Amino acid sequence: PDTIFLMSNLGLVYRDLGQYPQSIQQFEKALELLKEINSLGQPQAWVLQGHLASSLKHTGDIDVAFKMINEVREKQITKLGKDHYDTMVTSDTLGQLCQITGREIDALEILEETYK
Protein backbone atom coordinates (compact mmCIF):
# COMPACT_ATOMS: atom_id res chain seq x y z
CA PRO A 1 0.00 0.00 0.00
CA ASP A 2 2.82 2.47 0.69
CA THR A 3 4.26 1.78 -2.76
CA ILE A 4 0.86 2.39 -4.31
CA PHE A 5 0.52 5.67 -2.41
CA LEU A 6 3.97 6.80 -3.58
CA MET A 7 3.23 5.81 -7.18
CA SER A 8 0.00 7.79 -7.02
CA ASN A 9 1.85 10.84 -5.70
CA LEU A 10 4.41 10.56 -8.48
CA GLY A 11 1.55 10.35 -10.99
CA LEU A 12 0.08 13.53 -9.54
CA VAL A 13 3.40 15.35 -9.84
CA TYR A 14 3.73 14.25 -13.47
CA ARG A 15 0.17 15.42 -14.11
CA ASP A 16 0.81 18.78 -12.47
CA LEU A 17 3.89 19.19 -14.67
CA GLY A 18 1.84 18.41 -17.76
CA GLN A 19 3.69 15.13 -18.33
CA TYR A 20 0.49 13.18 -18.93
CA PRO A 21 1.92 9.99 -20.49
CA GLN A 22 4.17 9.49 -17.44
CA SER A 23 1.26 10.32 -15.17
CA ILE A 24 -0.96 7.76 -16.89
CA GLN A 25 1.79 5.15 -16.62
CA GLN A 26 2.14 5.69 -12.84
CA PHE A 27 -1.60 5.50 -12.20
CA GLU A 28 -1.92 2.37 -14.33
CA LYS A 29 0.97 0.71 -12.46
CA ALA A 30 -0.59 1.60 -9.11
CA LEU A 31 -3.96 0.21 -10.22
CA GLU A 32 -2.26 -2.98 -11.39
CA LEU A 33 -0.74 -3.40 -7.91
CA LEU A 34 -4.17 -2.89 -6.36
CA LYS A 35 -5.53 -5.53 -8.71
CA GLU A 36 -2.82 -7.96 -7.56
CA ILE A 37 -3.92 -7.57 -3.95
CA ASN A 38 -7.61 -7.72 -4.93
CA SER A 39 -8.36 -4.15 -3.88
CA LEU A 40 -9.88 -2.64 -7.03
CA GLY A 41 -13.23 -2.38 -5.28
CA GLN A 42 -11.84 -0.11 -2.57
CA PRO A 43 -12.05 3.69 -2.34
CA GLN A 44 -8.29 4.04 -2.88
CA ALA A 45 -8.70 2.44 -6.30
CA TRP A 46 -11.52 4.81 -7.17
CA VAL A 47 -9.34 7.81 -6.32
CA LEU A 48 -6.60 6.42 -8.56
CA GLN A 49 -9.08 5.84 -11.37
CA GLY A 50 -10.22 9.44 -10.99
CA HIS A 51 -6.63 10.65 -11.26
CA LEU A 52 -6.11 8.44 -14.30
CA ALA A 53 -9.29 9.78 -15.91
CA SER A 54 -8.07 13.33 -15.33
CA SER A 55 -4.77 12.60 -17.07
CA LEU A 56 -6.58 10.86 -19.92
CA LYS A 57 -8.80 13.91 -20.30
CA HIS A 58 -5.71 16.07 -20.73
CA THR A 59 -4.39 13.81 -23.48
CA GLY A 60 -7.69 14.12 -25.35
CA ASP A 61 -8.95 10.63 -24.53
CA ILE A 62 -12.23 12.10 -23.34
CA ASP A 63 -14.45 9.10 -24.05
CA VAL A 64 -12.31 6.73 -21.98
CA ALA A 65 -12.04 9.32 -19.20
CA PHE A 66 -15.81 9.85 -19.25
CA LYS A 67 -16.54 6.12 -19.05
CA MET A 68 -14.02 5.60 -16.25
CA ILE A 69 -15.21 8.50 -14.11
CA ASN A 70 -18.84 7.52 -14.61
CA GLU A 71 -18.08 3.95 -13.43
CA VAL A 72 -16.24 5.31 -10.39
CA ARG A 73 -19.18 7.58 -9.57
CA GLU A 74 -21.65 4.69 -9.76
CA LYS A 75 -19.50 2.60 -7.39
CA GLN A 76 -19.13 5.50 -4.98
CA ILE A 77 -22.86 6.21 -4.92
CA THR A 78 -23.51 2.54 -4.17
CA LYS A 79 -20.83 2.09 -1.51
CA LEU A 80 -20.36 5.58 -0.04
CA GLY A 81 -23.61 7.37 -0.83
CA LYS A 82 -24.25 10.36 -3.07
CA ASP A 83 -23.52 12.88 -0.29
CA HIS A 84 -20.02 11.54 0.52
CA TYR A 85 -17.25 14.02 -0.23
CA ASP A 86 -15.42 11.67 -2.65
CA THR A 87 -18.65 11.00 -4.55
CA MET A 88 -19.34 14.71 -4.80
CA VAL A 89 -15.84 15.42 -6.17
CA THR A 90 -16.25 12.64 -8.73
CA SER A 91 -19.69 13.94 -9.69
CA ASP A 92 -18.23 17.42 -10.17
CA THR A 93 -15.52 15.97 -12.41
CA LEU A 94 -18.12 14.07 -14.42
CA GLY A 95 -20.14 17.25 -14.78
CA GLN A 96 -17.07 19.07 -16.09
CA LEU A 97 -16.42 16.28 -18.60
CA CYS A 98 -20.02 16.53 -19.78
CA GLN A 99 -19.64 20.27 -20.19
CA ILE A 100 -16.44 20.14 -22.25
CA THR A 101 -17.92 17.47 -24.51
CA GLY A 102 -20.99 19.53 -25.31
CA ARG A 103 -23.35 17.65 -23.01
CA GLU A 104 -24.42 20.72 -21.06
CA ILE A 105 -27.85 19.32 -20.15
CA ASP A 106 -26.21 16.22 -18.64
CA ALA A 107 -23.69 18.45 -16.84
CA LEU A 108 -26.48 20.56 -15.40
CA GLU A 109 -28.41 17.51 -14.23
CA ILE A 110 -25.36 15.92 -12.57
CA LEU A 111 -24.21 19.12 -10.90
CA GLU A 112 -27.67 20.09 -9.67
CA GLU A 113 -28.11 16.60 -8.21
CA THR A 114 -24.70 16.82 -6.58
CA TYR A 115 -25.20 20.16 -4.88
CA LYS A 116 -28.84 19.86 -3.71
C-alpha positions in Angstrom: 0.0 0.0 0.0 2.8 2.5 0.7 4.3 1.8 -2.8 0.9 2.4 -4.3 0.5 5.7 -2.4 4.0 6.8 -3.6 3.2 5.8 -7.2 0.0 7.8 -7.0 1.8 10.8 -5.7 4.4 10.6 -8.5 1.6 10.4 -11.0 0.1 13.5 -9.5 3.4 15.3 -9.8 3.7 14.3 -13.5 0.2 15.4 -14.1 0.8 18.8 -12.5 3.9 19.2 -14.7 1.8 18.4 -17.8 3.7 15.1 -18.3 0.5 13.2 -18.9 1.9 10.0 -20.5 4.2 9.5 -17.4 1.3 10.3 -15.2 -1.0 7.8 -16.9 1.8 5.2 -16.6 2.1 5.7 -12.8 -1.6 5.5 -12.2 -1.9 2.4 -14.3 1.0 0.7 -12.5 -0.6 1.6 -9.1 -4.0 0.2 -10.2 -2.3 -3.0 -11.4 -0.7 -3.4 -7.9 -4.2 -2.9 -6.4 -5.5 -5.5 -8.7 -2.8 -8.0 -7.6 -3.9 -7.6 -3.9 -7.6 -7.7 -4.9 -8.4 -4.1 -3.9 -9.9 -2.6 -7.0 -13.2 -2.4 -5.3 -11.8 -0.1 -2.6 -12.1 3.7 -2.3 -8.3 4.0 -2.9 -8.7 2.4 -6.3 -11.5 4.8 -7.2 -9.3 7.8 -6.3 -6.6 6.4 -8.6 -9.1 5.8 -11.4 -10.2 9.4 -11.0 -6.6 10.7 -11.3 -6.1 8.4 -14.3 -9.3 9.8 -15.9 -8.1 13.3 -15.3 -4.8 12.6 -17.1 -6.6 10.9 -19.9 -8.8 13.9 -20.3 -5.7 16.1 -20.7 -4.4 13.8 -23.5 -7.7 14.1 -25.4 -9.0 10.6 -24.5 -12.2 12.1 -23.3 -14.5 9.1 -24.1 -12.3 6.7 -22.0 -12.0 9.3 -19.2 -15.8 9.9 -19.2 -16.5 6.1 -19.0 -14.0 5.6 -16.2 -15.2 8.5 -14.1 -18.8 7.5 -14.6 -18.1 4.0 -13.4 -16.2 5.3 -10.4 -19.2 7.6 -9.6 -21.6 4.7 -9.8 -19.5 2.6 -7.4 -19.1 5.5 -5.0 -22.9 6.2 -4.9 -23.5 2.5 -4.2 -20.8 2.1 -1.5 -20.4 5.6 0.0 -23.6 7.4 -0.8 -24.3 10.4 -3.1 -23.5 12.9 -0.3 -20.0 11.5 0.5 -17.2 14.0 -0.2 -15.4 11.7 -2.6 -18.6 11.0 -4.5 -19.3 14.7 -4.8 -15.8 15.4 -6.2 -16.2 12.6 -8.7 -19.7 13.9 -9.7 -18.2 17.4 -10.2 -15.5 16.0 -12.4 -18.1 14.1 -14.4 -20.1 17.3 -14.8 -17.1 19.1 -16.1 -16.4 16.3 -18.6 -20.0 16.5 -19.8 -19.6 20.3 -20.2 -16.4 20.1 -22.2 -17.9 17.5 -24.5 -21.0 19.5 -25.3 -23.4 17.7 -23.0 -24.4 20.7 -21.1 -27.8 19.3 -20.2 -26.2 16.2 -18.6 -23.7 18.4 -16.8 -26.5 20.6 -15.4 -28.4 17.5 -14.2 -25.4 15.9 -12.6 -24.2 19.1 -10.9 -27.7 20.1 -9.7 -28.1 16.6 -8.2 -24.7 16.8 -6.6 -25.2 20.2 -4.9 -28.8 19.9 -3.7 
